[in-house]
Amino acid sequence: MPAFITFGRILFAVLFIYSGATQLFNIQATSEFISAKVVIPALLAPYTSQLETMTGMSTPQMLAIAVGAFQVIAGLMLALNFGARFFAILLIFYVAAATYYYHDFWNQSPPENAKTLVEALKNLSIIGALFMIAGYGRSRRTAEPVYGDV
């Protein structure tokens, strides 16, 4: 794999590793943020209450831990190029869902929605980069000169 692609993949993965670690180190704030934005469907309420009883944690706290761990693991897998295509596809769904739930610029009035719109566009760019990682794959490459056509 060319050095620029490897370096870019590692730098890109830092975004998810840092974000996940930050969420794991501050689970209370993350769970409060999740509970303010995500509503658990009534169909899942009996199952979530059972999980809450078993773990002693609320559903938003469990989701905060799961999301933080997923981001750290997926970021490490992207950086190490181990299952990168699979984790890139999972992250596409995750970033799309996070954009829908947390950056709902369409529900805000125009002066206040500018920052949220930029955040949604940033996430759209991240999804584009994840599609490139998913599309690049790990197929066998021919030997390339170090400097290419420079």
Residue, then its C-alpha position, 0 to 999 in steps of 0.5 A: m500500500p502506498a505510503f500516502i494512503t497508509f498515512g492518510r488512513i492512520l490520520f483519518a482513524v485518529l478522528f474516531i479513536y479520539s472521539g470514542a476515547t473522549q466519550l468513554f472518559n466522560i460517560q455521564a455527559t455522553s449519556e446525557f447527550i444521548s438521552a436528550k436526542v435519542v428516544i428508545p422505541a416502545l417496542l424495545a422498552p421491555y428489553t432495555s428494562q431487562l438490560e438496565t436491571m442486569t447491568g445496573m446502568s441506564t440505557p443511555q449509559m450502555l449506549a454511551i459505552a457501546v458507541g465509545a468502544f465501537q469508535v475506538i475499535a473501528g478507528l484502530m481497525l482502520a488505522l491497522n488496515f485489519g477488516a478496514r472495509f467492514f469497519a468502514i461500512l459500519l462507520i458509514f451507517y454510524v455516521a449517517a445515523a449520528t448526522y440524522y439524530y444530532h445535526d438536524f439543521w432542518n428543524q432549526s431556524p436559519p441563523e441558528n442552523a449554520k453551525t449544525l449545517v456545517e457539522a452535517l456537511k463535515n459528516l457527509s465528507i467523512i462518509g465520503a472518505l469512508f466510502m473510499i476506504a471501503g472501496y479501496g479494499r485489500s486486493r493484490r497490488t503490483a509493485e509500484p515505484v516509490y516516487g511514481d511519476v514524479 
